[in-house]
Amino acid sequence: MLSLHTAINGELHAYNLKEMLAEAEAIVPTVSPAEALEMMRSAEVLTLDVREPFETEKTGMIKGAINIPRGLLELTADTDGPHYDPTFEKHRIVLVYCTAGFRSTAVPRSSGH
């Protein structure tokens, strides 16, 4: 079994992938495709594809979405960082998608949204 370790309040905790996904799903709202389409009509919504470029080249992207691979997201969303992208304004709702849901579920905790 794959497990990852993280320090919480100075204590080391082990998580397997299933536990990490369940924890993230408990705090990240999920919307239906119909709800997502309705949300995307607003200028206040940023649609973010966190797949790798080779994935988007194969299958395309949702019209109007921007692609920032999950591994580069913190660099792009950090307002104090040299690679900050102003499309990540804090007041915007970020609608995130990927292939299976794990990468998109983990985004809000790591990006501050």
N, C-alpha and C positions, 0 to 999 in steps of 0.2 A: 504494500500500500504506500502510495506517495504521501508524504506529509511535509508540511512547511512549518517553520517555527517563527514565532514573532514574540517580541517582548512587550508585555502589557503591564504597566506600573511596576517595572523592574522584574517581573516574573516571566519565565519562558513558557510559552504555550505552543502545543503542536496542533496543527490543523491538517486534515486531509482535504482534498479538492471538494468532495461532497459537502463537508462542513462549511468550507469557505463560501461555496455557492449558496447554501441555505442561509447563511448569515447575511450575505449581500442581498439576496432576494427578499429578506424580511424588512430591509430598510429602503430598498429601491422600488419606487412605484413602477408597475408594469401597465402598459396601455395596449388596447387591441389595435389591429391595423386601421379600423374605422376611426378610432379615437386619434391615432397618430396622424391620419390624413386631415382631420379637422384641426388639430393643433398646428400642423404645418402651414395652414393658411394665415397664420399670424406672423407678423414681422418680428415678434418677440421670441420666436422659437428658432433655435439653431439646430439643424438636423446634422448629426455627426456620425459618420461611418468610421469605425475604429478598426476595420480590417486592413490587412497588408495590401500594398499596391498590386501584387500579383493576383490577389483575390478580386479586387475591383476591376482589374483588366479583363478577367475571365467572365465576370457576371454583370458588370456595370454597377451603377449607383443610383440611388433615389435622386430624382431631379431636384436640384437646389441644395443637395447635401454637400458637405465638405468632407474630405478624407484626411484624417490624421491617425496613423497607426497607433494602436494602444500603447506601444512601447515608447512613443514620443509625446504622448499627451501631456504629461506633467510639465515638460519643457515649454510647450505651446500655451498652456493654460495659466502658467505662473505669471501673475502681473508684475512681479519683480525680476523676472528672468530676462535674459537677452533675446530669447526667441519667442517672447510673448506675442500672441496673435489677438488683436483687439476684437475679433469676432466673439471672443469669450467673455464679453462684458458680464459682470455678476448678475445683472437684473434679467438676463435672458434665460428662458427655459431651454435646456439642452435635451433634445430627443436623440438618444444614442442607439445605434444598432450595429450588429456584427453578423456572423454566420449562425452561431448556435446559442448565443446569449451570455456566455460566461464573460467575455471581454467587456461587453456593454454593461453588464450588471456591476462589474467592479469599477467602472469609471467614476461615478459620483463621489465615492470616498476619496479617490486619489486626486481628483481635479478641483475639489472645493465647491462643486456644484451640487 
